[in-house]
Amino acid sequence: MENALIIGASGGIGSALTQALTAKGTRVTTLSRRDDGLDVTDEASVAHHLSRLDGPFDLILTTTGALEIDGAEPEKTLKQLDPKALQNQFALNAMGPALVLKHSLPLIPRDRPAIFAALSARVGSIGDNRLGGWYSYRTAKAALNQLIHSAAIELARSHRHLACVCLHPGTVETPFTAKFASRHPTVPAPEAAQNLLRVLHGLTPADTGKFFDWQGHEVPW
C-alpha cells in the first residue's frame, strides 16, 4: 500500500494505524474531527473535506465511531431504549462511514487493487447475537454492515479490483471501551493496528462485501 487515507485518525485505533502504516513507508493522509473539523454525520462536511484531497488511495480506512454518545450508555434492557440515542448511534456509526464511502469514490483507483474498510463490531452481527441488549449500538453496526455489503455489490461493477469490507478490531484499550471492557480481554491499540494490517494485506477483490475479525476470520452477518 503506497497511499492510505485514515478517517478518524485522532482516535485510539486510527492514530495507531496511522503510526503503523507510516512506519512501513506508506504515505498516510489523515482526517479527523479533532484536527480537521470533519463531521462524518454532516454530508456537507464529508463532501468538503474529501473533495480537497488528491487521490488515488490504495487504502481508505474509516475508524470513526462511539459506544456512548451524549452520555447514553449501551442499553441493558428494552425499557432503556431512547429514540434520540438510537438516532445518534445510527448517524455516527452507520451513516458516517457510508457517507465517507459515497464521497471517496473519486479517490479509489479503478485500474489496480484497492481497499475500503470500515471498522464495525462483532456485536453488530445478527447471526452471532446471543446476549441481546445494547440495542442502539448493535443496530447501528448491523446497519453499517448492510450498507458496506450493498455498496460492495454495486462497486464490484465499477471498481472490480476493490475489496470493500467491514472489520472487527476486537476489544481495544482506548477511551472508547474503557468503561465497558472490564470483563473482556483487551489489546493495546498498537497491537490491534498490527492485527488489522495483517488482515488488510491479505485481502483480495474476492473478499469484497465480507466482514472479518482481527484474526482474518469471517464474521456472520
C-alpha positions in Angstrom: 0.0 0.0 0.0 1.6 3.2 -1.2 -1.1 5.7 -0.3 -3.6 5.5 2.6 -6.3 7.7 3.9 -7.3 7.3 7.6 -10.7 8.8 8.6 -10.8 9.3 12.4 -7.1 9.4 12.7 -7.1 11.2 16.1 -8.8 8.2 17.8 -7.0 5.4 19.6 -7.2 2.9 16.7 -6.9 5.5 14.0 -3.8 7.0 15.4 -2.2 3.6 15.9 -3.0 2.6 12.4 -1.5 5.9 11.1 1.7 5.3 13.0 2.0 1.6 11.9 1.4 2.4 8.2 3.8 5.3 8.3 6.5 3.1 9.9 6.0 0.7 6.9 6.7 3.5 4.4 3.1 4.2 3.4 2.2 7.8 2.7 -0.7 8.5 5.0 -3.3 11.2 4.8 -5.4 11.8 7.9 -8.7 13.4 8.7 -10.5 13.7 12.0 -13.0 15.8 13.9 -10.4 17.0 16.4 -7.7 18.0 14.0 -9.6 19.0 10.8 -13.2 19.6 11.9 -14.5 16.7 9.9 -18.0 15.7 11.0 -19.0 12.4 9.4 -22.6 12.9 10.4 -22.8 16.0 8.2 -22.7 15.3 4.5 -21.6 18.8 3.6 -18.6 18.4 5.9 -17.7 15.0 4.4 -18.0 16.3 0.9 -15.9 19.4 1.6 -13.0 17.6 3.3 -12.8 14.7 0.8 -13.1 16.9 -2.3 -9.9 18.7 -1.2 -7.8 15.5 -1.3 -5.7 14.3 -4.2 -6.0 10.6 -4.8 -6.0 7.9 -5.6 -5.6 5.9 -2.4 -4.7 2.3 -2.2 -6.4 2.1 1.2 -9.2 4.1 2.7 -10.0 3.2 6.3 -12.8 4.6 8.3 -12.1 4.3 12.1 -14.8 6.7 13.4 -17.4 5.6 15.9 -18.5 5.7 19.5 -20.1 3.4 22.0 -21.5 6.1 24.2 -22.9 9.4 22.7 -24.1 12.3 24.8 -24.0 10.2 28.0 -26.3 7.5 26.6 -24.8 4.2 27.7 -25.5 0.8 26.0 -28.9 -0.4 27.0 -29.3 -3.4 29.3 -33.0 -3.7 28.7 -35.6 -2.6 26.1 -37.1 -0.3 28.7 -34.0 1.9 28.3 -34.3 2.3 24.6 -34.3 6.0 23.7 -35.2 7.3 20.2 -32.5 10.1 20.3 -29.8 7.7 21.4 -30.8 5.3 18.6 -30.7 8.2 16.0 -27.3 9.3 17.3 -25.8 5.9 17.0 -27.1 5.4 13.5 -25.8 8.8 12.4 -22.3 8.3 13.7 -21.7 4.5 13.4 -23.7 3.7 10.2 -24.4 6.8 8.2 -21.0 8.3 8.8 -18.9 5.6 7.2 -21.4 5.3 4.4 -21.1 9.0 3.6 -17.3 8.7 3.6 -17.6 5.8 1.1 -20.0 7.8 -1.1 -17.7 10.8 -1.3 -14.5 8.9 -1.6 -15.4 7.2 -4.8 -13.3 9.6 -6.9 -10.3 8.8 -4.7 -10.5 5.0 -5.3 -8.5 3.7 -8.3 -10.3 1.6 -10.9 -7.2 0.1 -12.6 -5.5 -1.6 -9.6 -6.2 -3.3 -6.3 -7.6 -1.1 -3.5 -9.3 -1.4 -0.2 -12.1 0.4 1.5 -12.6 -0.7 5.1 -14.9 0.4 7.9 -14.5 -0.6 11.5 -17.6 -2.4 12.6 -18.1 -4.6 15.7 -19.0 -8.3 16.3 -22.0 -7.1 18.3 -23.4 -5.8 15.1 -23.6 -9.4 13.8 -27.3 -10.6 13.9 -26.2 -14.2 13.5 -23.7 -14.0 16.4 -26.1 -12.2 18.8 -26.9 -14.5 21.7 -26.9 -12.0 24.6 -29.3 -9.2 23.4 -29.1 -5.7 24.9 -27.0 -2.8 23.5 -29.9 -2.1 21.2 -28.7 1.2 19.6 -25.1 0.3 19.1 -25.9 -3.2 17.8 -28.4 -1.8 15.4 -26.1 0.9 14.1 -23.3 -1.6 13.5 -25.7 -4.0 11.8 -26.8 -1.2 9.6 -23.2 -0.3 8.8 -22.6 -3.9 7.8 -25.6 -3.8 5.4 -24.5 -0.5 3.9 -21.0 -1.7 3.2 -22.2 -5.1 1.9 -24.6 -3.4 -0.5 -22.1 -0.9 -1.7 -19.6 -3.7 -2.3 -22.1 -5.4 -4.7 -22.5 -2.2 -6.7 -18.8 -1.2 -6.7 -17.8 -4.7 -7.9 -19.2 -3.5 -11.3 -17.3 -0.2 -11.4 -14.3 -0.9 -9.3 -13.6 -4.6 -10.0 -10.2 -4.5 -8.2 -11.7 -3.2 -5.0 -12.2 -5.0 -1.7 -14.9 -3.2 0.3 -15.2 -4.7 3.8 -16.1 -4.4 7.4 -13.6 -5.2 10.1 -14.0 -6.1 13.8 -10.8 -5.0 15.6 -11.5 -6.8 18.9 -11.8 -5.0 22.2 -9.1 -2.4 22.1 -7.7 -0.4 25.1 -9.0 3.0 24.2 -11.2 5.6 25.9 -13.9 4.3 23.6 -14.0 1.0 25.6 -12.6 1.9 29.0 -16.0 1.8 30.8 -17.2 -1.4 29.3 -14.3 -3.7 28.8 -13.8 -4.9 32.4 -15.0 -8.5 31.7 -13.4 -8.8 28.3 -9.8 -9.3 27.2 -8.4 -6.2 25.6 -5.3 -5.5 23.5 -3.3 -2.2 23.2 -4.1 0.0 20.2 -0.7 -0.6 18.5 -1.2 -4.4 18.7 -4.7 -4.0 17.3 -3.4 -1.9 14.5 -0.9 -4.6 13.5 -3.6 -7.3 13.7 -5.8 -5.2 11.3 -3.0 -4.5 8.9 -2.3 -8.2 8.6 -5.9 -8.8 7.7 -5.9 -5.9 5.2 -2.7 -7.1 3.5 -4.4 -10.4 2.9 -7.5 -9.1 1.2 -8.2 -9.5 -2.5 -11.1 -8.4 -4.6 -12.7 -11.8 -4.0 -13.2 -10.7 -0.4 -15.3 -7.7 -1.2 -18.6 -7.4 0.7 -17.4 -9.5 3.6 -17.0 -8.9 7.4 -13.7 -10.0 9.0 -12.4 -10.1 12.6 -8.9 -9.1 13.7 -7.7 -12.7 13.1 -8.9 -12.7 9.5 -11.9 -15.0 10.3 -15.1 -14.2 8.5 -17.9 -13.0 10.9 -21.5 -14.0 10.2 -23.9 -11.2 9.2 
